[in-house]
Amino acid sequence: MPYIMYVSLQGDDNIARFSLDPQTGKLTLQERIEAPGGPAPLALEPQKRYLYVGRRGQKILSSFRIEAGTGSLKHIGEAQLESDPCYLSTDRSGCYVLSAYYEAGRAAVHPIGPDGAAYGPPIEWLSTARGAHCMQTDPSNRFVFVPHIAGNGPNAIFQFRFDAETGRLTPNSPAQVSPERPDGPRHYCFHPSKDLLYFSNEQGCSITAYAFDTAHGTLSPVQTVPTLPAGYEGRNSCSQIQITPSGTFLYAPNRGHNSIACFAVDASTGYLTPLGQVASEAVPRAFSVDPTGTFLYAAGLESGRLAGYRIAATGLLEPLEIYPVGNRPMWVMIVQLPG
């Protein structure tokens, strides 16, 4: 079962494909796939057959078939968008592409055809608010959350019900949950076995854990912990967030402090304990944990380099190799292909 990494390079108009050695963590560049128009967010179909790419400069949603065994990409279609997406995901059935639009303040749902290509027009093109930054369905595929940052947005998480038969969204009750402080929820991840979600707070430089009411599809904050060391007073903002497949550790990059914040996840409660920060490349916007939870890779938006780390038994990160990848790496995705 080969391990493949895709890195979207907005400044080079391509996607770099690497093979990943699951024993050593070493990456080997295999090819660069042309994707004109500033490729940024990536999304993977649940059965790992198709990859979706948001080309922000041209406002296009591109679809690629993932070739079995190699991970090579074959372009199979594209849909014109009304604005540039900052986040893509697929629903749990692989029937729809969901997308969030920061500047347009929108959330969209595009259907996926029998050939695996996403097409338009969108089923949903909902006005939410400026600063929309992420959009995913929950494990039951019945609910959707769209966080909006603070300052340039309403500092709120919009809550929706999702109809997996039609792709339609309906505002939940309540329609929003808002942090008490201007934390600015940006991205989120689900605990693999508990009814918890973790949000990275862009302006608050923190992580908030939310209890997830799986019957009603609503969130309640239960814990907020900082991503920065005590006493740090420089500029910083948070970006993406990931939890290891085992649910043991959680990671969130700091852009400005230029580090990866590391957390232990309590096996009983799911609450977080800060472990510290590990130095990263400049402006670590995009990163990914491999499917085994052994390695972490973080891309420096300003340096154009990708730093590899081994996840130690303590949850801290041990530096490995640094790879030049290209200009403005925006997304890092690691896939374990079937076969």
C-alpha positions in Angstrom: 0.0 0.0 0.0 1.9 3.0 -1.2 2.0 6.3 0.7 1.8 9.4 -1.5 2.1 13.1 -0.6 0.6 16.0 -2.6 1.7 19.6 -2.1 -0.2 22.4 -3.9 2.1 25.2 -4.9 0.2 28.3 -5.5 3.2 30.3 -6.7 4.3 27.7 -9.2 0.9 26.6 -10.6 1.5 22.9 -9.9 1.0 20.1 -7.5 4.1 18.2 -6.4 3.7 14.4 -5.9 6.0 12.6 -3.6 6.4 9.0 -2.5 6.7 8.5 1.2 8.7 5.7 2.9 6.6 4.7 5.8 9.6 3.3 7.7 11.9 6.3 7.5 9.6 9.1 6.5 11.8 10.0 3.6 10.1 11.8 0.7 11.0 11.3 -3.0 9.7 13.7 -5.6 7.9 11.8 -8.4 6.4 14.5 -10.6 4.8 17.9 -10.8 1.3 18.1 -12.2 0.3 21.4 -13.9 -2.6 23.2 -12.3 -2.7 26.8 -13.6 -4.3 29.5 -11.6 -2.9 29.2 -8.1 -3.8 25.8 -6.8 -4.4 25.9 -3.0 -7.0 23.7 -1.1 -7.0 20.0 -1.7 -9.7 17.4 -0.9 -9.7 13.6 -1.1 -12.7 11.4 -2.0 -13.3 8.8 0.8 -12.3 5.8 -1.3 -9.1 7.6 -2.4 -9.9 7.5 -6.1 -10.3 11.2 -6.8 -8.6 14.4 -5.7 -10.2 17.9 -5.9 -8.2 21.1 -6.2 -9.3 24.7 -5.7 -7.5 26.9 -8.3 -8.0 30.3 -6.5 -6.6 32.6 -9.1 -8.9 31.3 -11.9 -11.8 30.4 -9.6 -11.9 26.8 -10.8 -12.6 23.5 -9.0 -10.6 20.8 -10.7 -11.1 17.1 -10.5 -8.3 14.5 -10.9 -8.4 10.7 -10.9 -5.7 9.1 -8.7 -4.0 6.3 -10.6 -3.9 3.1 -8.6 -0.4 2.1 -7.4 1.4 5.3 -8.3 -0.8 8.1 -7.1 -0.3 9.9 -10.4 -3.1 12.4 -11.2 -5.2 12.5 -14.4 -7.3 15.6 -15.0 -11.0 14.6 -15.5 -13.0 17.8 -15.2 -13.5 21.2 -13.8 -16.2 23.5 -12.7 -16.2 27.3 -12.8 -16.7 29.0 -9.5 -18.2 32.3 -8.5 -15.3 33.1 -6.1 -12.0 31.6 -4.9 -12.3 28.8 -2.4 -10.1 28.7 0.7 -11.2 25.2 1.8 -12.5 22.0 0.1 -13.7 18.7 1.5 -16.0 15.9 0.4 -19.0 14.6 2.3 -18.7 11.1 3.9 -20.4 9.4 0.9 -18.1 11.0 -1.7 -21.1 12.4 -3.6 -20.5 16.1 -3.0 -17.6 18.6 -2.7 -18.1 21.2 0.0 -16.2 24.5 -0.2 -15.8 27.7 1.9 -15.1 31.1 0.5 -13.3 33.7 2.7 -13.8 36.9 0.6 -17.2 36.0 -0.8 -18.5 34.9 2.6 -20.1 31.8 1.1 -20.5 28.1 1.6 -21.1 25.8 -1.4 -22.0 22.2 -2.3 -21.1 20.8 -5.7 -22.3 17.4 -7.0 -19.9 14.7 -8.0 -20.7 12.8 -11.2 -20.4 9.1 -11.9 -17.0 9.7 -13.4 -15.7 11.2 -10.2 -15.6 14.8 -11.5 -17.3 17.7 -9.6 -19.5 19.8 -11.7 -21.6 22.9 -11.6 -23.8 24.7 -11.0 -23.6 24.2 -7.2 -26.5 22.7 -5.4 -25.9 25.3 -2.6 -24.3 28.7 -2.8 -25.2 30.1 0.6 -24.4 33.5 2.0 -22.9 33.2 5.4 -20.4 36.0 6.3 -17.0 37.2 5.3 -14.2 35.1 6.8 -15.7 31.7 6.1 -12.7 29.3 6.3 -13.6 25.7 6.5 -16.5 23.3 5.8 -16.8 19.6 6.7 -19.6 17.0 7.4 -19.6 15.2 10.7 -19.0 11.4 10.8 -22.7 10.7 10.5 -22.9 12.9 7.4 -25.9 14.8 8.8 -24.3 18.0 10.0 -21.9 20.7 8.7 -19.9 23.4 10.5 -18.5 26.5 8.8 -16.2 28.6 11.1 -15.6 32.3 10.5 -12.6 34.2 11.8 -12.8 37.4 13.9 -12.0 40.9 12.7 -12.7 40.3 9.1 -15.5 37.9 10.0 -18.2 37.4 12.7 -16.2 35.2 15.1 -18.7 32.4 14.9 -19.2 28.8 13.8 -22.3 28.4 11.6 -24.2 25.2 12.2 -26.1 23.4 9.5 -28.1 20.2 8.9 -27.0 18.3 5.8 -29.2 16.2 3.6 -26.9 13.6 2.1 -29.6 12.6 -0.5 -29.9 16.0 -2.0 -26.8 17.9 -0.8 -29.0 20.6 0.7 -28.0 22.6 3.8 -30.5 23.9 6.4 -29.5 26.2 9.3 -29.5 24.3 12.6 -31.0 25.6 15.8 -29.1 27.6 17.0 -27.7 28.7 13.7 -24.4 29.8 15.3 -22.1 29.3 18.2 -19.7 32.1 19.1 -16.6 32.2 21.3 -16.8 34.6 24.3 -13.5 36.2 23.1 -12.6 37.3 19.6 -10.7 34.1 19.0 -11.6 33.6 15.3 -12.3 29.9 14.7 -10.6 28.9 11.4 -10.1 25.1 10.9 -11.3 22.1 12.8 -10.8 18.3 13.2 -12.9 15.6 14.8 -11.7 13.3 17.5 -11.5 9.8 16.0 -13.6 8.1 18.7 -15.1 10.8 21.0 -17.9 13.3 20.4 -15.5 16.2 20.3 -14.3 18.8 17.8 -11.1 20.9 18.0 -11.0 24.3 16.4 -7.8 26.3 15.7 -8.4 29.9 16.6 -6.7 32.2 14.1 -6.7 35.4 16.2 -6.9 33.9 19.6 -3.7 31.7 19.0 -5.4 28.9 20.8 -7.3 25.6 20.4 -10.9 25.2 21.6 -12.4 21.8 22.2 -16.2 21.6 21.6 -18.5 18.9 22.9 -20.6 17.6 19.9 -24.2 16.8 20.5 -24.6 14.1 17.9 -28.4 14.0 18.1 -28.9 17.7 17.4 -25.7 18.6 15.6 -24.7 21.4 17.9 -21.4 22.4 19.6 -20.6 23.6 23.1 -17.1 24.8 24.1 -15.5 22.9 27.0 -11.8 23.9 26.9 -9.5 26.5 25.4 -5.7 26.2 25.5 -3.0 28.5 24.0 -0.7 27.5 21.1 2.0 30.0 22.1 4.5 29.8 25.0 3.9 32.1 28.0 5.3 35.6 27.5 5.5 35.6 23.7 4.4 39.0 22.5 5.2 38.9 18.8 2.6 38.8 16.0 1.1 35.4 15.3 -1.9 33.6 13.9 -3.0 30.0 13.8 -3.9 28.1 10.6 -4.6 24.4 10.2 -5.1 21.6 12.8 -4.8 17.8 12.9 -5.2 15.0 15.4 -3.3 11.7 15.0 -5.4 8.8 13.8 -5.1 7.2 17.3 -6.5 10.4 18.9 -3.4 10.6 21.2 -1.8 13.8 20.0 -3.0 17.0 18.3 -0.9 19.6 16.4 -1.5 23.2 15.2 1.0 25.5 13.5 1.8 29.1 14.7 2.4 31.6 11.9 4.7 34.3 13.2 6.2 32.4 16.1 7.0 29.8 13.4 6.4 26.7 15.3 4.2 23.7 15.6 2.2 23.6 18.9 2.0 20.1 20.3 -0.7 18.7 22.6 -1.4 15.4 24.4 -5.1 14.3 24.2 -6.4 12.7 27.4 -7.6 9.2 26.6 -10.6 9.5 28.9 -11.9 13.1 28.5 -10.3 14.2 25.2 -9.0 17.3 26.9 -5.7 18.8 25.8 -2.5 19.3 27.6 0.1 21.5 26.0 3.5 19.8 25.4 5.3 22.8 23.9 6.3 24.1 20.5 8.8 22.8 18.0 10.5 25.2 15.5 9.2 25.1 11.9 9.9 26.7 8.6 8.8 30.4 8.2 5.0 30.8 8.2 3.8 27.1 8.5 0.4 27.5 6.9 0.0 23.9 5.6 0.9 20.6 7.3 -0.2 17.0 7.5 0.2 14.0 9.8 0.7 10.7 7.9 -2.0 8.0 8.1 0.0 5.9 10.6 0.6 8.8 13.0 4.3 8.4 12.8 5.4 11.5 10.8 4.4 15.1 10.4 5.3 17.4 7.6 4.9 21.2 7.7 5.4 23.6 4.7 6.8 27.1 5.1 4.7 29.5 3.0 7.6 32.0 2.9 10.5 29.6 2.7 9.2 27.3 0.1 10.5 24.3 2.1 8.9 21.3 3.7 10.1 20.1 7.1 9.7 16.5 8.1 9.4 15.3 11.7 9.0 12.0 13.5 6.3 12.0 16.2 8.0 10.9 19.4 6.4 8.7 22.0 6.0 11.9 24.1 4.1 13.7 21.3 6.9 16.1 20.6 8.4 16.3 17.2 11.9 15.2 16.2 13.3 17.0 13.1 14.1 14.9 10.1 14.9 16.1 6.6 14.0 19.5 5.0 12.9 19.5 1.4 12.7 22.4 -1.1 9.2 22.2 -2.6 8.5 25.4 -4.4 6.8 28.8 -4.1 3.9 29.3 -1.7 3.0 25.8 -0.6 -0.7 26.0 0.4 -1.7 22.4 1.2 -0.1 19.2 2.2 -2.0 16.0 1.9 -0.8 12.4 2.6 -2.7 9.4 1.2 -2.3 5.7 1.8 -3.5 4.2 -1.4 -5.3 0.9 -1.5 -3.6 -2.2 -3.0 
